[in-house]
Amino acid sequence: MNKIRTAIAVFCIACICAELVAQLVGDVRSKQGIKAAAGLYILLAISSALPRLEFDPISFAAPQSVQAGLGDTEDLILLEAQRQLEARFEAEAAEASGVEIELSLTLIRSGQEVTVREARVTLPPGCTDEARARIQEILSQELGLEEVQFAAGEASE
């Protein structure tokens, strides 16, 4: 390893010398010649040093990449499915009951199966009991829930 470091140092010094010669003389050919000779020297030094080096394959293992802060792909798919279900059932409830709601679903994954654990509906102020019952019926039938949590929205002034 020391031979490789020495070869790299010699190459760097040769490049600096080539630049100095080119600046002093103004001749580009001398610079190119010195760099070519230094490059050949490096190749010879590395080719003679590599067979004698012993590489430990464990120390040269590529680092494992870790996705930071985004979670795994399955969690992202589950989140997107949750958003799509919420949008679908908000539209369906608005069509069936005539009331715009905000729906928040909680999905759980067990093995390959994804189910809805709970649904929380925010109703607008002045929502009738009939509309609430219709929303309850739609969500219970479609999502297979026994209970849907309702919350009253804030009144807008």
ROSEDREN-380187 format. One line per field, with one value per residue: x, y, z of N, C-alpha, C in turn. Coordinates in nm, 4 decimals, padded with zeros to 6 digits. Each point is the difference from the previous one (the first is absolute). Layout:
BEGIN
n_xx = (X ...);
n_yy = (Y ...);
n_zz = (Z ...);
ca_xx = (X ...);
ca_yy = (Y ...);
ca_zz = (Z ...);
c_xx = (X ...);
c_yy = (Y ...);
c_zz = (Z ...);
END
This chain:
BEGIN
n_xx = (00.0822 00.1155 00.0197 -00.1258 00.0118 00.1145 -00.0584 -00.1018 00.0836 00.0684 -00.1122 -00.0413 00.1163 -00.0079 -00.1256 00.0391 00.1017 -00.0859 -00.0829 00.0971 00.0433 -00.1267 -00.0141 00.1139 -00.0136 -00.1239 00.0576 -00.1031 00.0895 00.0775 -00.1060 -00.0394 00.1256 00.0123 -00.1207 00.0355 00.1207 -00.0596 -00.0892 00.0969 00.0677 -00.1124 -00.0284 00.1280 -00.0046 -00.1173 00.0362 00.1090 -00.0757 -00.0923 00.0850 00.0753 -00.1025 -00.0314 -00.1072 -00.0567 -00.0711 00.0104 00.1251 -00.0123 -00.0817 -00.0890 -00.0140 -00.0801 -00.0803 -00.0343 -00.1266 00.0311 -00.0724 00.0076 00.0573 -00.0503 00.0161 -00.0144 00.0718 00.0808 -00.0058 00.0155 00.0889 00.0478 -00.0101 00.0497 00.0858 00.0201 00.0038 00.0739 00.0703 00.0087 00.0176 00.0850 00.0399 00.0111 00.0511 00.0748 00.0191 00.0189 00.0714 00.0732 00.0865 00.0769 00.0733 00.0693 00.0659 00.0236 00.0689 -00.0039 00.1003 -00.0215 00.1223 -00.0575 00.1272 -00.0755 -00.0731 -00.0705 -00.0233 -00.1224 00.0817 00.0063 -00.1152 00.0531 -00.1256 00.0408 -00.1077 -00.0604 00.0024 -00.0981 00.0808 -00.0898 -00.0870 -00.0856 00.0681 00.0038 -00.1262 -00.0222 00.0771 -00.0590 -00.1130 00.0360 00.0546 -00.1047 -00.0815 00.0520 00.0218 -00.1200 -00.0336 00.0173 00.1025 -00.0620 00.1152 -00.0865 00.0380 -00.0444 -00.0156 00.0965 -00.0793 -00.0261 00.0659);
n_yy = (-00.1185 -00.0092 -00.1032 -00.0311 00.0237 -00.0653 -00.0946 00.0097 00.0016 -00.0970 -00.0571 00.0288 -00.0372 -00.1061 -00.0070 00.0228 -00.0855 -00.0813 00.0340 -00.0134 -00.1109 -00.0375 00.0410 -00.0566 -00.1103 -00.0256 -00.1157 -00.0318 -00.0213 00.0845 00.0757 -00.0201 00.0243 00.0971 00.0457 -00.0181 00.0493 00.0979 00.0084 -00.0138 00.0893 00.0710 -00.0198 00.0224 00.1048 00.0351 -00.0221 00.0554 00.0941 -00.0009 -00.0726 00.0888 00.0744 -00.0134 -00.0295 00.0631 -00.1002 -00.0281 00.0456 -00.0666 -00.0445 00.0038 00.1258 -00.0411 00.0249 00.1029 -00.0249 00.1269 -00.0308 -00.0821 -00.0879 -00.1198 -00.0661 -00.1037 00.0718 00.0337 -00.1252 -00.0399 00.0964 -00.0338 -00.1270 00.0388 00.0777 -00.0999 -00.0864 00.0850 00.0293 -00.1322 -00.0302 00.1009 -00.0332 -00.1271 00.0386 00.0867 -00.0966 -00.0914 00.0833 00.0500 -00.0652 00.1092 -00.1098 -00.0112 -00.0896 -00.0631 -00.0781 -00.1081 -00.0267 -00.1311 -00.0473 -00.1138 -00.0269 -00.0649 -00.0029 00.0945 00.0465 00.0510 00.0600 00.1266 00.0641 00.1168 00.0417 00.1067 00.0271 00.0591 00.1252 -00.0363 -00.1026 -00.0494 -00.0525 00.0350 00.1113 00.0195 -00.0422 00.0774 00.0940 -00.0196 -00.0057 00.1030 00.0647 -00.0315 00.0206 00.1099 00.0490 -00.0481 00.1238 -00.0329 00.0824 00.1153 00.0639 00.0776 00.1089 00.0971 00.0560 00.0910 00.0831 00.0240 00.1131);
n_zz = (00.0000 00.0672 -00.0806 00.0199 00.1302 -00.0035 -00.0739 00.0816 00.1034 -00.0604 -00.0269 00.1211 00.0470 -00.0802 00.0394 00.1240 -00.0136 -00.0569 00.0959 00.0907 -00.0608 -00.0107 00.1262 00.0336 -00.0683 00.0365 00.0245 -00.0741 -00.0962 00.0664 00.0198 -00.1245 -00.0343 00.0899 -00.0315 -00.1254 00.0232 00.0702 -00.0973 -00.0878 00.0703 00.0119 -00.1282 -00.0219 00.0818 -00.0486 -00.1260 00.0482 00.0550 -00.0950 -00.0721 00.0602 -00.0344 00.1277 -00.0714 00.0972 -00.0548 00.1281 00.0010 -00.1157 00.0920 -00.0967 00.0372 00.0945 -00.1010 00.0727 -00.0207 -00.0014 00.1040 -00.0998 00.0779 00.0133 -00.1114 00.0793 00.0873 -00.1003 -00.0410 00.1245 00.0119 -00.1193 00.0365 00.1155 -00.0631 -00.0845 00.1012 00.0689 -00.1085 -00.0250 00.1302 -00.0008 -00.1231 00.0357 00.1159 -00.0670 -00.0878 00.0944 00.0763 -00.0980 00.0766 -00.0020 00.0034 00.1125 -00.0699 00.1119 -00.0823 00.0760 -00.0828 00.0092 00.0080 -00.0333 -00.0172 -00.0873 00.1116 -00.0610 00.1218 00.0076 00.0852 -00.0423 00.0135 -00.0266 00.0209 -00.0656 00.0708 -00.1006 00.0453 00.0784 00.0129 -00.0807 00.0855 -00.0946 -00.0223 00.1314 00.0082 -00.1050 00.0537 00.1181 -00.0672 -00.0755 00.1020 00.0724 -00.1026 -00.0483 00.1223 00.0294 00.0320 00.1279 00.0186 -00.0225 00.0213 00.0623 -00.0665 00.0751 -00.1194 -00.0170 00.0633 -00.1273 00.0218);
ca_xx = (-00.0822 00.0909 00.0502 -00.1037 00.0016 00.1206 -00.0227 -00.0946 00.0726 00.0898 -00.0848 -00.0436 00.1170 00.0289 -00.1014 00.0322 00.1195 -00.0400 -00.0705 00.1000 00.0790 -00.0853 -00.0167 00.1275 00.0468 -00.1100 -00.0094 -00.0997 00.0492 00.0784 -00.0986 -00.0637 00.1010 00.0250 -00.1190 -00.0050 00.1020 -00.0455 -00.1097 00.0592 00.0663 -00.1062 -00.0512 00.1013 00.0082 -00.1210 -00.0011 00.0965 -00.0374 -00.1274 00.0087 00.0539 -00.0936 -00.0994 -00.1242 -00.0958 -00.1281 -00.0966 00.0236 -00.0353 -00.1412 -00.0731 -00.0930 -00.1410 -00.0763 -00.1189 -00.0907 -00.0109 -00.1193 -00.1157 -00.0661 00.0171 -00.0913 -00.1330 -00.0641 -00.0388 -00.1157 -00.1115 -00.0402 -00.0675 -00.1300 -00.0830 -00.0432 -00.0962 -00.1258 -00.0641 -00.0575 -00.1124 -00.1156 -00.0490 -00.0833 -00.1184 -00.0877 -00.0565 -00.1018 -00.1140 -00.0666 -00.0047 00.0798 00.1450 00.0633 00.1431 00.0135 00.1342 00.0034 00.1218 00.0157 00.1004 00.0444 00.0343 00.0412 -00.0308 -00.1332 -00.0112 -00.1368 -00.0240 -00.0185 -00.0985 -00.0353 -00.0414 -00.0682 -00.0274 -00.1230 -00.0158 -00.1030 -00.1371 -00.0243 -00.1198 00.0158 -00.0230 00.1247 00.0980 -00.0336 00.0337 00.1470 00.0319 -00.0394 00.0933 00.1325 -00.0095 -00.0165 00.1127 00.1281 -00.0135 00.0233 -00.1140 -00.0217 00.0650 00.0066 -00.0441 00.0362 -00.0629 00.0941 -00.0141 -00.0909 00.0673 -00.0743);
ca_yy = (00.1185 00.1152 00.0215 00.0708 00.1383 00.0632 00.0219 00.1110 00.1228 00.0311 00.0483 00.1362 00.0879 00.0125 00.0891 00.1362 00.0398 00.0215 00.1281 00.1058 00.0081 00.0581 00.1422 00.0699 -00.0105 00.0291 -00.1104 -00.0972 -00.1365 -00.0493 -00.0349 -00.1253 -00.1066 -00.0341 -00.0683 -00.1343 -00.0814 -00.0246 -00.0962 -00.1322 -00.0413 -00.0430 -00.1294 -00.1015 -00.0190 -00.0695 -00.1370 -00.0825 -00.0087 -00.0705 -00.1439 -00.0259 00.0434 -00.0972 00.0686 -00.0634 00.0283 00.0547 00.1426 00.0703 -00.0216 00.1229 00.0328 -00.0250 00.1250 -00.0009 00.1078 00.0802 00.0743 -00.0188 -00.1267 -00.0931 00.0154 -00.0464 00.1060 00.1055 -00.0501 -00.0001 00.1392 00.0438 -00.0681 00.0683 00.1283 -00.0251 -00.0449 00.1150 00.0852 -00.0720 -00.0055 00.1369 00.0311 -00.0862 00.0474 00.1292 -00.0282 -00.0704 00.0725 00.1432 00.0680 -00.0102 -00.0454 -00.0288 -00.1380 -00.0425 -00.1454 -00.0616 -00.1325 -00.0870 -00.1070 -00.1243 -00.0898 00.0552 00.0600 00.1360 00.0262 00.1296 -00.0195 00.0957 00.1128 00.1192 00.0900 00.1349 00.0483 00.1463 00.0454 -00.0076 -00.1264 -00.0661 -00.1378 -00.0856 -00.0017 -00.0714 -00.1420 -00.0460 -00.0102 -00.1166 -00.1195 -00.0174 -00.0392 -00.1311 -00.1035 -00.0057 -00.0249 -00.1096 00.0503 -00.0043 00.1329 00.1132 00.1122 00.1264 00.1224 00.1167 00.0991 00.1335 00.0852 00.1090 00.1254);
ca_zz = (00.0000 00.0020 -00.1359 -00.0747 00.0490 -00.0550 -00.1429 -00.0139 00.0350 -00.1121 -00.1091 00.0331 -00.0132 -00.1430 -00.0582 00.0430 -00.0763 -00.1392 -00.0055 00.0175 -00.1227 -00.1039 00.0296 -00.0199 -00.1376 -00.0903 -00.0951 00.0450 -00.0263 00.1137 00.1026 -00.0401 00.0089 00.1398 00.0514 -00.0593 00.0674 00.1367 -00.0087 -00.0238 00.1239 00.0920 -00.0456 00.0299 00.1444 00.0453 -00.0519 00.0733 00.1411 00.0199 00.0274 00.1331 00.1031 00.0425 00.0259 00.0884 -00.0641 00.0944 00.0184 -00.1213 -00.0289 -00.0283 00.1086 -00.0262 -00.0006 00.0839 -00.0344 00.1206 00.0334 -00.0856 00.0256 -00.1107 -00.1129 00.0387 00.0777 -00.0935 -00.0752 00.0947 00.0183 -00.1221 -00.0028 00.0986 -00.0576 -00.1071 00.0618 00.0643 -00.1051 -00.0621 00.0889 00.0198 -00.1170 00.0030 00.1074 -00.0422 -00.1017 00.0586 00.1087 -00.0287 00.1016 -00.0187 00.1235 00.0001 00.0469 00.0368 00.0184 00.0509 -00.0602 00.0603 -00.0879 00.0679 -00.1083 -00.1319 00.0050 00.0528 00.0440 00.0623 00.1434 00.0481 -00.0864 00.0748 -00.0920 00.0492 -00.0640 00.0010 00.0940 -00.0496 -00.0703 00.0524 00.0470 -00.1167 -00.0776 00.0817 -00.0076 -00.1361 -00.0043 00.0830 -00.0759 -00.1130 00.0481 00.0655 -00.1022 -00.0935 00.0664 00.0955 00.1350 00.0902 00.0555 -00.0644 00.0926 -00.0579 00.0696 -00.0610 -00.0489 00.0557 -00.0745 -00.0687 00.0179);
c_xx = (00.0872 00.0535 -00.1026 -00.0048 00.1199 -00.0192 -00.0956 00.0682 00.0935 -00.0799 -00.0449 00.1152 00.0335 -00.1001 00.0263 00.1211 -00.0349 -00.0716 00.0969 00.0831 -00.0824 -00.0198 00.1283 00.0415 -00.1089 -00.0192 -00.0944 00.0518 00.0784 -00.0934 -00.0644 00.0980 00.0244 -00.1201 -00.0124 00.0998 -00.0422 -00.1144 00.0498 00.0680 -00.1028 -00.0525 00.0979 00.0067 -00.1213 -00.0009 00.1014 -00.0407 -00.1250 00.0144 00.0494 -00.0936 -00.0974 -00.1262 -00.0877 -00.1388 -00.1036 00.0183 -00.0371 -00.1465 -00.0682 -00.0966 -00.1438 -00.0744 -00.1262 -00.0849 -00.0300 -00.1353 -00.1233 -00.0762 00.0200 -00.1093 -00.1413 -00.0742 -00.0462 -00.1226 -00.1238 -00.0521 -00.0745 -00.1377 -00.0964 -00.0526 -00.1063 -00.1346 -00.0740 -00.0683 -00.1230 -00.1235 -00.0516 -00.0934 -00.1287 -00.0993 -00.0650 -00.1112 -00.1256 -00.0756 -00.0139 00.0820 00.1487 00.0639 00.1507 00.0156 00.1465 -00.0044 00.1328 00.0049 00.1057 00.0306 00.0354 00.0283 -00.0233 -00.1319 00.0043 -00.1464 -00.0082 -00.0283 -00.1040 -00.0209 -00.0493 -00.0542 -00.0218 -00.1165 -00.0046 -00.1069 -00.1383 -00.0296 -00.1185 00.0316 -00.0177 00.1278 00.1074 -00.0242 00.0360 00.1508 00.0458 -00.0269 00.0988 00.1347 -00.0017 -00.0094 00.1266 00.1311 -00.0062 00.0274 -00.1271 -00.0340 00.0794 -00.0035 -00.0383 00.0467 -00.0638 00.1093 -00.0250 -00.0926 00.0772 -00.0845 00.0202);
c_yy = (00.1257 00.0296 00.0757 00.1469 00.0758 00.0313 00.1160 00.1321 00.0419 00.0550 00.1439 00.0993 00.0211 00.0924 00.1453 00.0519 00.0285 00.1329 00.1163 00.0187 00.0653 00.1496 00.0783 00.0038 00.0413 -00.1080 -00.1058 -00.1417 -00.0547 -00.0444 -00.1350 -00.1169 -00.0433 -00.0746 -00.1409 -00.0921 -00.0327 -00.1010 -00.1410 -00.0533 -00.0514 -00.1367 -00.1121 -00.0283 -00.0767 -00.1441 -00.0885 -00.0170 -00.0839 -00.1498 -00.0322 00.0427 -00.1115 00.0766 -00.0838 00.0307 00.0609 00.1515 00.0811 -00.0200 00.1353 00.0294 -00.0250 00.1320 -00.0183 00.1191 00.0783 00.0689 -00.0239 -00.1277 -00.0933 00.0200 -00.0413 00.1057 00.1132 -00.0410 00.0011 00.1420 00.0532 -00.0652 00.0657 00.1313 -00.0205 -00.0464 00.1162 00.0889 -00.0655 00.0034 00.1383 00.0384 -00.0814 00.0448 00.1321 -00.0212 -00.0609 00.0834 00.1493 00.0826 -00.0226 -00.0369 -00.0047 -00.1370 -00.0296 -00.1494 -00.0425 -00.1422 -00.0778 -00.1133 -00.1198 -00.1041 00.0675 00.0762 00.1382 00.0235 00.1399 -00.0253 00.0962 00.1105 00.1134 00.1008 00.1338 00.0549 00.1525 00.0404 -00.0093 -00.1269 -00.0710 -00.1422 -00.0992 -00.0120 -00.0776 -00.1510 -00.0575 -00.0179 -00.1215 -00.1294 -00.0283 -00.0516 -00.1377 -00.1122 -00.0155 -00.0402 -00.1136 00.0422 -00.0112 00.1394 00.1029 00.1152 00.1282 00.1146 00.1163 00.0981 00.1346 00.0824 00.1150 00.1256 00.0909);
c_zz = (00.0000 -00.1393 -00.0841 00.0432 -00.0565 -00.1477 -00.0233 00.0322 -00.1125 -00.1176 00.0255 -00.0142 -00.1467 -00.0682 00.0373 -00.0769 -00.1460 -00.0159 00.0146 -00.1268 -00.1100 00.0229 -00.0274 -00.1466 -00.0985 -00.1041 00.0566 -00.0168 00.1173 00.1127 -00.0312 00.0119 00.1427 00.0585 -00.0560 00.0673 00.1426 00.0016 -00.0242 00.1250 00.0999 -00.0393 00.0301 00.1498 00.0521 -00.0488 00.0708 00.1460 00.0228 00.0254 00.1402 00.1123 00.0327 00.0390 00.0915 -00.0556 00.0944 00.0142 -00.1237 -00.0385 -00.0217 00.1143 -00.0421 00.0057 00.0828 -00.0391 00.1269 00.0099 -00.0863 00.0302 -00.1181 -00.1043 00.0363 00.0815 -00.0906 -00.0813 00.0883 00.0229 -00.1222 -00.0130 00.0984 -00.0558 -00.1087 00.0554 00.0651 -00.1044 -00.0623 00.0877 00.0377 -00.1141 00.0023 00.1078 -00.0373 -00.1015 00.0630 00.1030 -00.0264 00.0975 -00.0302 00.1341 -00.0185 00.0644 00.0288 00.0311 00.0598 -00.0552 00.0776 -00.0971 00.0868 -00.1081 -00.1334 -00.0016 00.0643 00.0354 00.0609 00.1477 00.0549 -00.1025 00.0884 -00.1001 00.0691 -00.0812 00.0018 00.1015 -00.0646 -00.0778 00.0656 00.0449 -00.1148 -00.0842 00.0746 -00.0066 -00.1365 -00.0153 00.0803 -00.0762 -00.1133 00.0484 00.0656 -00.1030 -00.0844 00.0665 00.1017 00.1434 00.0832 00.0496 -00.0781 00.0985 -00.0731 00.0879 -00.0738 -00.0433 00.0629 -00.0886 -00.0623 00.0117 -00.1161);
END
